[in-house]
Amino acid sequence: MKNIMPKALITLTLLVLSFKSMAFADPKLHLEEVTKKISQEIMQNKEKIKTDAEYAKGLIKTYLLPEVDSEYMAKRILGKTYWMEATEEQRKKFIDEFIGLLLNSYAKGLANYDGQPITYDDTQYSRSGNLANVRSTIIPNEGEPILIDYRLKVQPDESWLVTDVIIEGVSMAKSYATQYREQIAKIGLEETLKRLEAENERAKNATEISDLKEQQT
């Protein structure tokens, strides 16, 4: 009996670990779970999301940012040349400001979600199995379905992180790459970082709620 218990514990531990690994094995299943959690949170706190920008950003930070390979996406946007030329401080600054841009952009859209159904197609893998694409379809209350593709890359721990979001055929990473590489070519990386920081500051101020702003409107 003494020998059975340790073996049982080992077997149970391996079983739990295998289930944990399976949860990440198919990115479609994981994206469905993340969508379910954040959708429930949004529907339960609609009014708060409309009036509290920081709360909305907090939802993005909690549920969506952990699913994004921020550094990999930043490298893609800057491109190999600009990324290699940038200092460690500039790279970190770009990642932080880019994430801030995403937070400001997507937090505004949370209030527009009203329980519209979201479905996911089966995961499509590259030949190597290291890259994947999961297509989701949002069924709006009016108009045509919206197609969103999530490009993902497997990580050393066998989890999957999003490296690009393609909305109706338009790549977010490529769009930002075109925008920022052209800007860097004209004014340099340091000035581009300053403008990005200023843009985020304006966006933050625009979402703040105060009595003074209310009186000025």
N, C-alpha and C positions, 0 to 999 in steps of 0.2 A: 504493500500500500504506500510505503514511503517513497518508492521509486516512481509510482504512477503520477503523483501530484506534480513533481517538477516537469515531467514529460508533458503533462496536460497543460501546464502553464506555458511551456515552450511552444506547443502546438497552437494554443490560443493566441499567443503573441504573433506567431507567423501568420495566422489567419487574419488578424487585425491588420498587420502590415500589408498583406496581399490585397485586402479590400481597399486600403489607403492607396496602394499603387494602382489598382483597377480604376479608382475614382478619377485618376489623371490619365488613364490609358487612352480614353476616347475624349478628345477636347469638346465634342458636341455635348456629351453628358455633363461636363463641367460647366460649360456656358449656359446650358439649360438651368442648372442649379443656381448659378449666379443671378441669372435673369429672374428666376422665381423669387429669390430673396429680396433683390432690390425692388422688384415690382410690388411686392407685399408692403415693403417699407414706404414706398411712394404713395400707394393707395391709402395707407393708414395715416399719412401725414401731409395730405394735399395742401391744406391751408398753411401749414408751417413752412412748406417748401416755397410757397408763393411769397411769403413775407420775410423769410430768414435765409439770405443768400449763403451764409456760412454753414447753415445746416445742410443745405443742398450740396454744397461743395464737400461737406463731410461724408455724405452718402457716396459721392464719386470716389473719394479717397478710400473709403472702407471697402466698397464692393468692386469698383472697376479698375482703379490704378494698380492694385496688386496683380491684375491679370495682364498688364502691359509691360513689355520689355522696353522700358524707357530709354536705356542707354543704346540699345540696338537701333531703336527708331530714330534717336538723335543722330547716330552715325549715318544712317541712311539719308536723313534730311540734309545734313551738312555735306555729305559726300566725303570720300576718302581724303581728298586733298585738303579741304578746310578742316576736317577732323584732325588730321596729322599735324597741321600747322598750328592748331589751337593749343593753348596751354591747358594744364589740368584744371586750373581755376576757371578758364573760359568754357571748357567742356561742361563742368559742373553747373556753371551759370546758365548755359544754354539749356541744359536738361531741366533745371529748376524753373526757368522762365517759360519754357515750352509746356511743362506740366501745368504751370499756372494758367497759361493760355487755354489749355484743354479744360481745366477746372472751370474757368469763367464761361467758356463756350457751352459746355455740356450741362453745367448746373442750371443754366437758363432754360434748357429744354426739358428738364425733369417735370416741371409744372404742366407741360403739355401732354404728358402721358396720362391717359384716362382708362387704362385697362385694355388697350388694344391688343388683340392676340398676336403673339410672336411665335413662329414655328422655326425649327431648324432642320435642314437636310442632313443626310448622312455625311460624315467626314470624308473628305477626299485627301489622300496622302500622296506625297511625292514618291518617286521610285526609291529613294534612300530611306524614306519613312521619317526623316527629320523635319520635314515641313508639312503643313496641313492647311486645308481651307474648309471653313464651315460657313455655309450660306444660311442666313436667316431671312425670314419674310415677315414684315410688319403689315398687318391688315388694318389700315386706317378706317376711321368712321365714315370717311368719304374719299372718293378717288381710288386710284390704282394701288395695288400692293407695292411696298417699298422693299427692294432687295438690298441686303447688306452682307458683304462677304468679310469674314474675319480670317486673315492670314496669320498663322501661328508657327512658332519654332520650338522644337523640343529643347528642354534645358537639361543640364547635367543630372538633376535629381529626377528626371523623366516626367516632370510636369510640362505643361504647355503655356507659353505666353504669347500674347498678341503682338505682332510686329507691324501690322497695317490694317486699316479698315477701309473697305471699298464700298462706297455708297452709290448704287445705280451705275456701276462701272467706273466711278471716279475714285482714284486712290488718294487717301488722305496724305500718306507719306510723300507721294510724288508731287502733289499740289503744294505742300509746304516746302519741299525741296526746291521746286522752281522758284517760289517766292523768296526764300531766304538766300539761295545761292546767287540770284540776281542782285539782291540787296547787298550782300557781302562783297560782290564784285565791284559795286559802285562806291560803297562807303566804308567797307572793311568790317571785320567781325566785331570789333569792340564797339563801334557805333551802332551796329545792328543789335547787339545785346542791350545797349542803352535804350534803343527805341522799343525793343520787346518788353523791357522792364517798365517803361513809361506806358505802353499799351495796356499792360496788366494792371498798373496802378489806376489808370482811367476806368478800366472795366470794374475794378474793385469798388471805386468810388461811386460808380453809376448804380451799383446794386445795394449800396448802403442805405438804410432807412433812418431818417432823422427828422425832428420837428422843423428844423430850419429849411430842409429841402421841401417839406410839405408846404410851408408858408410861401416858398418861392414859386411853386407851381400854380 
